[in-house]
């Protein structure tokens, strides 16, 4: 960012803008907390399920899969052996198939994965509710789902705990599916162009902060014990209440007011609240161009998004950045981390895992400052390549671990580097770049589709990873290395740089890409002669 842009950015960073963005990303904090919270108390919750259902919990090595990347963890058995799980003396279940430990495993898996199912379902309604109610009112209304879901989980001990937790996770998933679309939409629309990338990375910061706090609170001497786990599960309801009341102080998106509702004066007032004493006319003029463009095309449905050649390239890019985030292998790293730390001789591997969470958070903060300086595309490419090299190092470490004990340290370093490179680009950028790729007309539909894609990949990774790990063993990261190479090549050739560009300029990039080379050269020559 040059000196002029930096001064402009500082000028536009008002208290109202900070409050609005902070309030909005509380939705992503709840998302992160919900992802990370379920795994820490796995043993004690399974034991409670067993007591309620009259089933002895299976002897399982509890995982630390905390979904640091925005993915849903599932209970897994590590491929390198297990430790003693928690079991309770219950009635003999060998003669009653209905009381088999497999039923308990099914309930636990459903408790974890139903969160992603809720997100998949609700993500398709983001565009409708965002346009119908407005960005702020929509976030206000959907918070009711979060509060209700957290209450169900917090009161789990007072009823059939397995059903209350499954219901609570499903309702919370519905909230997070809506929030993960509404928040980037609102933040991108209230942010000035010079700050849009930096403020956009706060989505990921909120996620990793939520995960880290859930990891710390999930320690057995805090809330991850048999007495306090319902409070642990329902605690993000506090963030939902805070967001609900703070939203009452936040201005509506000026782009929504001007382009969707045609309320020019209200849009100006909203801009003045967000920008301070800055002249709003430049942004109003930009909105007018966007409004005219949107008026020239009918309302864009999800079907039109895929059938219209105008949006095809942008949609493919939007979907691929979401797929690359989820299929990068970050979730696998966290499934393996505790076991690797154990084999490296760490006395308390759970604290080492929390250390990884701290690194995750720190480098997310760093990415806030990098994204406007280095640009989205550069960071995304650098992150993918760094993760690719780390995945190869991880594979070497896992394969040679039985022969050379020091290879465990190679694996440990690879874990930290993998997480660092993820947070540099592939972690935060997909959350906000989709909102940047589309103008006001197709943006709600695009965010809905991208959100559904993210949640669907989230669910696939959560449900399928263990089967792949069992099949491939120590070579599981070869698959992720191959995927990361494919994602890198796609990003290199197809993902445009959106840094410092208006929504209209970004749309023009895709229009230019569709022109044949000869026509493009003629167009540039024509522009050059006109300027001359």
DAQUI-V875932 format. One line per field, one symbol per residue. ss: DSSP state (H for helix, E for strand, C for the rest). burial: b if it has 16 or more other C-alpha atoms within 10 Angstrom, else e. A space follows every 50 residues. Layout:
# DAQUI-V875932
ss: ???
burial: ???
This chain:
# DAQUI-V875932
ss: CCHHHHHHHHHHCCHHHHHHHHHHHHHHHHHHHHHHHHHHCHHHHHHHHH HHHCCCCCCCCCCCCCCCCCCCCCCCCCCCCCCCCCCCCCCCCCCCHHHC HHHHHHHHHHHHHHHHHHHHHHHCCHHHHHHHHCHHHHHHHHHHHHHHHH HHHHCHHHCCHHHHHHHHHHHHHHHHHHHHHHHHHHHHHHCCHHHHHHHH CHHHHHHHHHHHHHHHHCCCCCCCCCCCHHHHHHCCHHHHHHHHHHHCCC CCCHHHHHHHCCCHHHHHHHHHHHHCCCCCHHHHHHHHHHHHHHHHCCCC CHHHHHHCHHHHHHHHHHHHHHHHHHCCCHHHHHHHHHHHHHHCCCCCHH HHHHHHHHHHHHHHHHHHHHHHHHCHHHHHHHHHHHHHHHHHHHHHHHHC CCCCCCHHHHHHHHHHHHHHHHHHHHCCHHHHHHHHHCCHHHHHHHHHHH HHHHHHHHHHHHHHHHHHHHHHHHHHHHHHHHHHHHHHHHHHHHCCCCCC CCHHHHHHHHHHHCCCHHHHHHHHHHHHHHHC
burial: beeeeeebbeebbbebbebbbbbbbbbbbbbbbbbbbbbbbbbbbbbbbb eebbbbbbebbbbbbbbbbbbbbbbbbbeeeeeeebbeeeeeeeeeeebb bebbbebbbbbbbbbbbbbbbbbbbbbebbeeebbbbbbbebbbbbbbbb bbbbbbbeeebbbbbbbbbbbbbbbbbbbbbbbbbbbbbbbbbbbbbbbb bbbbbbbbbbbbbbbbbbebeebbbeebbbbbbbbbbebbeebbebbeeb bbbbbbbbbbeeebebbbebbbbbbbeeebeebbeebbebbeebeeeeeb ebebbbeeeebebbbebbbbbbbbbbbbbbbbbbbbbbbbbebbeeeebb bbbbebbbbbbbbbbebbebbbbebbbbbbbbbbbbbbbbbbbbbbbbee beeeeebbbbbbebbbbbbbbbbbbbbbbbbbbbbbbbbbbbbbbbbbbb bbbbbbbbbbbbbebbeebeeebbbbbbbbbebbbebbebbeebbbebbb ebbbebbeebeeeeeeeeeeeeeeeeeeeeee
